[in-house]
Amino acid sequence: MTQLEFNTTGRGASQCDRILSALTRQAGQWVAMTDLWHASGAFAVHSRIADLRKRGNTIEHRNETQPDRTIHSFYRLNA
């Protein structure tokens, strides 16, 4: 089911809506991708961010390399 199909079902907030809400609540702060995943239930957070950008939202992305060499992703909504 696509996001558009989901929106027409009336089942509540879409994954995009929940991610946007989480970013909006953080008001310009960097939000960890894992936090967005938990807030939305979307494993494809980056794809939902791309959908939000197509809707006209300006969302920045950055990566941080940790001492153990894992990479953590963060997103920030610009007003």
LOPA-905766 format. One record per atom (N, C-alpha, C): residue in one letter; y, z, x. Coordinates in steps of 0.001 Angstrom, whole numbers, padded with zeros to 6 digits, always signed. Layout:
% LOPA-905766
aYZX...
END
This chain:
% LOPA-905766
m-001175+000000+000858m+000000+000000+000000m+001237+000000+000902t+002162-000886+000625t+003400-000948+001397t+004387+000094+000883q+005459+000344+001647q+006504+001276+001215q+007109+000831-000114l+007327-000474-000259l+007914-000987-001495l+006994-000732-002679e+005704-000972-002496e+004748-000705-003564e+004715+000783-003896f+004777+001637-002872f+004785+003079-003108f+005999+003485-003929n+007164+002943-003568n+008392+003300-004282n+008294+002984-005767t+007561+001953-006125t+007465+001568-007534t+006448+002406-008303t+005647+003217-007600t+004640+004026-008283t+005231+005285-008900g+006402+005698-008427g+007018+006916-008944g+006321+008189-008496r+005602+008141-007385r+004840+009298-006895r+005691+010299-006112g+006963+010078-005976g+007796+011009-005213g+008404+010336-004014a+008874+011155-003093a+009560+010642-001912a+008598+009864-001021s+009056+008736-000533s+008255+007942+000394s+008292+008580+001775q+007454+008096+002664q+007463+008574+004036q+008838+008339+004661c+009425+007193+004391c+010764+006893+004909c+011778+007911+004394d+011716+008206+003119d+012652+009168+002533d+012498+010548+003156r+011264+010956+003403r+011028+012278+003998r+011500+012323+005447i+011315+011233+006193i+011811+011183+007575i+013328+011212+007581l+013951+010421+006719l+015407+010402+006653l+015944+011779+006272s+015292+012449+005367s+015704+013789+004967s+015614+014763+006142a+014533+014686+006904a+014367+015568+008067a+015443+015298+009113l+015758+014029+009351l+016804+013686+010312l+018175+014131+009817t+018424+013983+008535t+019706+014375+007946t+019899+015887+008044r+018847+016644+007804r+018942+018112+007901r+019293+018566+009311q+018923+017790+010313q+019194+018164+011703q+020579+017707+012183a+021314+016989+011351a+022728+016635+011578a+023065+016257+013023g+022541+015128+013474g+022904+014608+014789g+022123+015198+015951q+021171+016071+015667q+020344+016672+016719q+019112+015790+016964w+018574+015887+018160w+017336+015179+018459w+016175+015884+017758v+015335+015101+017093v+014197+015638+016350v+012922+015047+016956a+011987+015911+017299a+010725+015466+017902a+009932+014603+016924m+009299+013588+017465m+008484+012714+016632m+007402+013516+015915t+006840+014526+016561t+005805+015333+015916t+006365+016081+014707d+007619+016509+014767d+008243+017159+013609d+008402+016173+012455l+008755+014934+012791l+008899+013906+011753l+007539+013543+011164w+006545+013543+011996w+005181+013278+011533w+004753+014364+010548h+004991+015627+010890h+004620+016725+009989h+005427+016688+008690a+006708+016354+008790a+007576+016331+007604a+007187+015220+006635s+006695+014106+007185s+006466+012926+006349s+005004+012634+006050g+004118+013100+006900g+002711+012733+006770g+002424+011346+007302a+003431+010745+007960a+003283+009382+008488a+002836+009432+009944f+001682+008847+010242f+001263+008748+011629f+002035+007642+012337a+002552+006690+011599a+003304+005570+012160a+004803+005845+012036v+005255+006936+012662v+006660+007331+012564v+007568+006210+013050h+007220+005575+014172h+008087+004525+014706h+008244+003369+013707s+007189+003039+012996s+007280+001973+011989s+008186+002378+010831r+008090+003632+010410r+008977+004104+009342r+010430+004143+009820i+010646+004484+011095i+012001+004448+011665i+012524+003015+011623a+011666+002044+011950a+012071+000631+011892a+012458+000253+010468d+011708+000734+009483d+012050+000473+008077d+013417+001075+007738l+013667+002283+008216l+014954+002939+007948l+016103+002188+008606r+015868+001665+009790r+016904+000859+010464r+017195-000408+009672k+016163-001019+009105k+016362-002215+008280k+017207-001907+007051r+017152-000655+006596r+017971-000223+005459r+019413+000076+005858g+019714-000042+007165g+021089+000153+007617g+021362+001473+008305n+020345+002293+008509n+020537+003564+009202n+020562+003336+010710t+021432+004050+011394t+021508+003975+012849t+020746+005171+013406i+019602+004890+014009i+018729+005939+014521i+018446+005643+015992e+018774+006620+016834e+018536+006499+018270e+017145+007036+018600h+016622+006585+019733h+015318+007020+020214h+015436+007342+021694r+014748+008381+022128r+014650+008665+023558r+013287+009277+023842n+012836+009092+025066n+011581+009682+025525n+011879+010691+026624e+011077+011732+026698e+011144+012712+027777e+009769+012783+028422t+009734+012645+029736t+008483+012807+030463t+008361+014268+030864q+007276+014877+030462q+007020+016288+030735q+006391+016452+032117p+006411+017679+032666p+005807+017906+033986p+004340+017486+034067d+003622+017562+032950d+002209+017141+032960d+002057+015639+032756r+003198+014924+032774r+003279+013466+032683r+003050+012922+031283t+002985+013791+030271t+002952+013310+028893t+004371+012917+028495i+004466+012024+027561i+005772+011539+027113i+005984+011998+025673h+007127+012639+025433h+007486+013109+024099h+008639+012259+023582s+008537+011818+022335s+009560+010975+021710s+010428+011798+020778f+011717+011436+020736f+012692+012111+019889f+013563+011068+019198y+014018+011409+017994y+014878+010514+017222y+016101+011294+016750r+017213+010570+016582r+018450+011180+016093r+019165+010190+015175l+019583+010701+014017l+020325+009897+013061l+021801+009981+013403n+022454+008831+013522n+023890+008794+013745n+024578+008500+012432a+025582+009300+012146a+026321+009136+010876a+027208+007917+010912
END
